[in-house]
Amino acid sequence: MTATILSETAMPGLPSASGIEIVGPTAYVIGDDSASLHVLDAATLAPLGRRRLFDAPASGPARLPKATKPDLECMAALRWPDGRAGLLLLGSGSLPTRARGWFVPTDAAAAPEELNLAPLYALLPPHLPPGAALNLEAAATSATELLLFQRTVGRADAALLFRLPLAAALRFVRGGGPAPAVQPLRFELPEINGRSAGFSGATFADGLLFVSASVEDTADAVLDGAVLGSFVGLVDLETQQAAFGLLAWRDGRAYRGKVEGLAVRRAVGRRHWEVLLVTDDDAGGSTAVVAEINRE
């Protein structure tokens, strides 16, 4: 598999991009220390507005403090149990303050609804390897399943995704019904300079599960490290196999940005897609990267 970058565009005013979903002509982007969901034109990347999720001090910094931010890292498009179309936004769960989430209807006139994710997140740590801390970095939904992706930096044995029945998981999050079953799947991810990649984004398109994974020179789930590179891949849930391509420029230079999320813009051919990626430089800057993925 190859992953070739076509362009990269700065996104001023959008701090610390951490996830992206495309719904029709619209791209939705979250930032892990932003109090708003950012709305863009998916074709031109022109800003269309923001959806405020919660109140933050008006006189405070554009970026929320690390100690108190909800750390929104996961986003997936879905239909809520009452039939409304929208986006499920999830905190990473890496600290107690990060077990918050929101359901945001795509109807711009409807208000976001805050969710307490602590009961759901309490089901996941028993499935982690000893010593690994919960740190969810991506989510994806099919018609029947919610997939949550664990990122454990600094070790190769904890690249997990959790499969949950979607309807049961949403009922549980809303405070009704029994706890959903959790099926963990473990994956072997590529390395750079001896450091294992960690899941950072996921989405379904054309019946396929696309993922992104980035490599940092750190073993801390909260503190950032130097970025060594990023990958885009396809995951087979049944065989628990994944194929990855290292992101590179057209001239072969490796891309050193940290990809935090991906969405598929369009299928170019039967084994060829154009994807839109978002990156975070860990200093508040964000970019949008257009890339072509070829499945060889």
N, C-alpha and C positions, 0 to 999 in steps of 0.2 A: 504494500500500500504506500502511496505517496501523498504528501500534504504540502501543496505549493502555495505560498502567499502571493496574492495578486496586488493587494494594497493595504495600507494601514492609515487610519484617520484618528486624530486626537478627538476626544469628546470633552471639551471644556464644560465645567459646571456639573459634571457627573462624577462624583468621587468614588474611587475604589470599586469599579465594576466587578460584580461577582456572579452574575447569571443573566441569561437572555432567553426570551421566548419570542417566536414570531407567530402572530395570529392574524391571518389574512394579510393586509398591507401594512400592519403595524408591528413594530418591535418594542418589546417591554424589557427594560433593563433594571436590575437591582444593584445596589452598592452595599457592601458589607458594613459601612459606617454612614449610610445615608438614611434619612428619615422619610424618603419619598421613593415611589416607583416612577421611573423615568419612561416617558413615552416618545418613540421616534418613528419616523417614516422608515420602513424596512428597506426601501429601495435607495433612498437618498441619504439616510441617517440624519435628516433634518429634525431637530427637536420639535415635538408637538405639544409638550406639556408635562406636568408631573401630577401624580396622585399621592397626596399626603397620607402617610400611614399612621403617624402618631405625632404628638406635639413634642418639640424640642426647643430649648431656649432660643428665642429669636436673636439674641445678641451673642450667642455662642458661635463656635467655629462651624464651618460648613461640614466638617467631618465630626461625627460623634466620637467621644472618648472611647478608647479600647475597653476600659473597665466596665462601661455601662451600655455599649452598643448591643443591639440584638443579634448582630453578626449574621445578617441574612445572606446565606450562601446558596440556597436551593430554591428553585422555582420550576413549576410545571403547569402547563395548561390542562384544564379538565372541566367537567361539568359537576357542579355541586349537587348534593343529593336532591335538592328541590328543582333541578333542571337548569339552573342558571349557568351560563358560560363564564369562566373566569380563570384566575391564576392562583395557585397555592404557593405561598411564600413561606419558607421555613428557616429558622435560625439553625446554627451549626450544632448546638447542644454541647459545645466544648466547655461552657461555664453555665451555672444556674441561670444567669441573666440572658442566656442565649437559647432558652427553651421556649421561645415565643414565635408566633407565626401569624399570618393573615390570609384570609380569602379575599381577593380583590376581584369583584365582578368586572367583566370587560365593558359593561354599560357604565360609561363615565359618570352618569348621574347617581349611581349607587355608591354608598359609602363602603370602604374596606371594613372587614370584620376581624377583630383580633382573636387569636386562638391560643389556648394554653397547651403547649406540646409536651409538658413534663411527663404526664402519664404515658404517652406514646413512647417518648424517649427512654423511659425507665425499662422498657421491654428489650432494648437493644444491647446494653453493655454485657449481659451474660453470654452473648454470642461473639464477643471480641476476644482476641488472644490475651493471655495474661500480661498485664502491664500497659495495655493499649487503652487510651482514653477516647470516648466518643467524640467524633469530629466530622459531622456530615457536611459534604461540600457540593452535592448535586442531587437532583431528584428528576424522575421522569414518570409519566403515567401512560399506561395502555388503557384499553377499554375495561380491563378487569384488575389491573395491578398497579400498586404504587411501589416504585423502586427508589430506595434511598442509598446513597453512595458514601461509604466511609473513607476518609482520607487519613492515613496514619503516616506521618513523615518520619523518615529515618529508619524504617524497617520494611522488609519485603514480605512479611507474613500476614499483613493486616490490610491488604487491599480487598475490601469486602463490598458487596452490595447486598442489601436486605430486600427481599421480595415480600410484600404484604398484600392481601386482598384489598382492593381499593375501596369497595363499598363498606366493608367492615372497619377499615382504618379510619375512614371519614366519620362513620357513626361514633367510633370510640373517641375521636378528637372532639366531637361535638358533645360528648358527655353521655352517650347512650350506647347500650350494647356491650357485649363482652370484649375482652382484649383480642385483637386480631392475631392470627398465627404469623410468626416471623420465620422466613426461610433464608438463612445466610448463604451466600455464594462467595467463594474466595477465588481471586484471580492473580495471575502472575503478570506484573506490569514491567515495562522496559526500564532500563537504567541509563544514567549518564554519569560518568566518572564515579561509578560505584554507589551512587545514590538512586534509590528506587523512585519511580514516578508515583504520584498519588492522584486518584480521581479528582477532577475539578468541575466537570460539566457533563450533562447527559440530555438526550432528547430522542424521541422516536420520530422517524420519517420513512415513508415508503415501506412500512413494516419492519424496519431495521432500527437497532439501537445504536446510535452514535454517541461516543463519549470523548471527552478531552481529559488529558492528564498532564500535570506539570511536575517539574523536578526542582526542589529547593535544597540548598546546602544547609539543612538544619534538621534537628531531631525534636523540635519543640512544636506542639500543636497550636500554641498561641503566638509565640514570637516568630517573626519572619526571618528567612535566610536568603542568601544570594540565589538568584534564579539561574538555573543551568540550561533550561530549555523546556519545550512543551511538545506534546504528541496529540494527534487525533486518531481515533480508532473506531472499530466496529466490534460489538460484543455479541456473542452467541450465548443466549441464556441456557439453552439446553445442554450444550457441550461444555459450558464454562470456559470457552476459549475466546481470546480477543486478538485482533490483528491491529497493529499500530503503524502510523507513519510519523516520522519526526518532522515537525514544521520547519520549513526552510524557504528561503527566497528563491526566485527563479534561477539565480546564478549559482545556487547550491550552498550559499551561506546559511548556517544554522540560525534559527530565530531564537533570541534570548529573552523574549518576553514571557510573562506568566499568564497563560490562558486560564480564565476562570469560568467560562461558560461558552456554549455553542448552540446554534440553531441552524437548520438547513434552509437555505433560501430557495433552492430549486434543484431538480435533477437535470443534469446536462446530458446524460446518457444512461444506459442500463447500469453501468458500474462507475459513474462519474457524477459528482455533486458539487455544487457551490455552497459553501457554508459561511456563516457570519459568526465570528468569535469576538469575545470581549476580554480585555486584559486589565490587570491591576499592577501598578509599579510599586505598591506598598508605600507610596509617599503621597497618595491621594489622586494621582493621575490615572486616567483610563483611556484606552484606545479601542477602536473597532477594527478588526482584521477580516478582510475577505480572502478566502482561500479555496482552492480546488482540491477535492479529494478523489483520487483514482484508486479503485479497488482492483488490483492486478490479478 
